[in-house]
Amino acid sequence: MSGQSVRRLPFLFSILATRIIPRYSKPANNFSKTVFGADLATQPNSVDPSSRLIIHDLAQRNGHADFARDIRRGLTSDPKHLFPKYLYDELGSRLFEAICQVDEYYLTRAEDEILTNHADEIVASTPNCKTLIELGSGSAEKTRKIIEALIQRRGELLFVPVDISTSALEESSHALLDSYSCLRIDAYAADYFQALEALPARDESPALVLFLGSNIGDVEQDEAIDFLRAIRRRLRKGDALLLGADLKKDRATLEAAYNDTLGVTRSFIVNELERINRELDANFDLWAFGLRSVYNESLGRVEVYLESLRQQSVVIRRLDLTTDFKAGERIHVENAYKFDLEDLRKIGEQTGFRLERTWLDRRGRFSSNLFRVSE
Ligand SMILES: C[S@@+](CC[C@H](N)C(=O)[O-])C[C@H]1O[C@@H](n2cnc3c(N)ncnc32)[C@H](O)[C@@H]1O
């Protein structure tokens, strides 16, 4: 984290963030090799960490131009909206890790419980798997359960994490390589679709793909279908996809999960306005927006909004744009779709997968679903 961004942190959030940082702090020798573009990785098999990590940094290409274009598009639409993928800058990734620790956000703990109890069965379903691919890997903390189970079976593993947040990818990769000397990492700092296109051809052994954290619920349903089809195109018969999906449940539990009393979720969401201030020279007053998370039961999704607490105008100098807000006007920031098992079976059928097995946590709140390539 740069000194400049540390200075911008309000006190509470600097505490939350620094509680998380030590787990991922980089070793003194920064040993990754960064590749700009989609070059194929060479993968020497050595215990020396410096030779076990390659990061393909595709996110840098056009990243700033895409951000500026999307922010203009979102804030000049009616109703206004922002794009959830821009929540995950360096600070945003850390704030998400803090969300995973608040009481109300049960998703991470429930999924972790499933992976802790069933990692062996999950990896046994894909015998001889030598490649683990994870989309939206974040801190990859829960992934450790699967990595350990695979290493126990085969003694070595290639892990291919994909995440739009370069900082999260770097920190998690360093932490994993420190923990597992027989792990190699070929990481992609990229948007999901960009990374799926860029992945090199694999050898004949089967692969397991992880898409955890109910990330599938963050996109519209037609995009989720396109996305699973894009994953399917990179897979072969025998390969499998483990999809973590949050289940439909009562309104109070769902709304609390996206509006915790500590205010960590609000900081995470408001951080996108701070990112616009920083990167596009804007003057959003962060205290002038409140978080509203509402469960839309008929659409089966939690809708997350920022609500303008007063009438105000915001100037975004780099876009040469002034945007006006009425008191009470909302900016839509993200949706979190919730599923039932029938929804998941149908999504699989539409995308070339067969839902083979589902595991639930003890309280039946969250599902981990093993999909097999079906044709
Ligand atoms: C909700 S977090 C989940 C992280 C982790 N998988 C977990 O279960 O805790 C979503 C992750 O996906 C990444 N992400 C969000 N949108 C993305 C996109 N369009 N392409 C690639 N990664 C993305 C974020 O940076 C973040 O690490």
The ligand as a Tripos MOL2 file, in Angstrom:
@<TRIPOS>MOLECULE
LIG
   27    29     1     0     0
SMALL
NO_CHARGES

@<TRIPOS>ATOM
      1 C1        -16.5710  -10.8800   -3.3320 C.3       1 LIG1
      2 S1        -14.8310  -10.9680   -3.5610 S.3       1 LIG1
      3 C2        -14.5690  -12.7070   -3.2710 C.3       1 LIG1
      4 C3        -13.1330  -13.0750   -3.0220 C.3       1 LIG1
      5 C4        -12.9120  -14.5740   -2.7300 C.3       1 LIG1
      6 N1        -13.1910  -15.3880   -3.9070 N.3       1 LIG1
      7 C5        -13.7790  -15.0160   -1.5820 C.2       1 LIG1
      8 O1        -14.6090  -15.9020   -1.8070 O.co2     1 LIG1
      9 O2        -13.5990  -14.5100   -0.4810 O.co2     1 LIG1
     10 C6        -14.7250  -10.8330   -5.3120 C.3       1 LIG1
     11 C7        -13.3210  -10.9680   -5.8880 C.3       1 LIG1
     12 O3        -13.4280  -10.9840   -7.3160 O.3       1 LIG1
     13 C8        -12.5840   -9.9770   -7.8670 C.3       1 LIG1
     14 N2        -13.3050   -9.4410   -9.0310 N.ar      1 LIG1
     15 C9        -14.4320   -8.6740   -9.0200 C.ar      1 LIG1
     16 N3        -14.8260   -8.4130  -10.2810 N.ar      1 LIG1
     17 C10       -13.9200   -9.0180  -11.1040 C.ar      1 LIG1
     18 C11       -13.7820   -9.1170  -12.5140 C.ar      1 LIG1
     19 N4        -14.6640   -8.5420  -13.3340 N.pl3     1 LIG1
     20 N5        -12.7350   -9.8290  -13.0200 N.ar      1 LIG1
     21 C12       -11.8230  -10.4180  -12.1810 C.ar      1 LIG1
     22 N6        -11.9080  -10.3640  -10.8330 N.ar      1 LIG1
     23 C13       -12.9440   -9.6720  -10.3030 C.ar      1 LIG1
     24 C14       -12.3730   -8.9510   -6.7820 C.3       1 LIG1
     25 O4        -11.1550   -8.2480   -6.9250 O.3       1 LIG1
     26 C15       -12.4170   -9.8160   -5.5150 C.3       1 LIG1
     27 O5        -11.1510  -10.2930   -5.1530 O.3       1 LIG1
@<TRIPOS>BOND
     1     1     2 1
     2     2     3 1
     3     2    10 1
     4     3     4 1
     5     4     5 1
     6     5     6 1
     7     5     7 1
     8     7     8 2
     9     7     9 1
    10    10    11 1
    11    11    12 1
    12    11    26 1
    13    12    13 1
    14    13    14 1
    15    13    24 1
    16    14    15 ar
    17    14    23 ar
    18    15    16 ar
    19    16    17 ar
    20    17    18 ar
    21    17    23 ar
    22    18    19 1
    23    18    20 ar
    24    20    21 ar
    25    21    22 ar
    26    22    23 ar
    27    24    25 1
    28    24    26 1
    29    26    27 1
@<TRIPOS>SUBSTRUCTURE
     1 LIG1         1 GROUP 0 **** ****
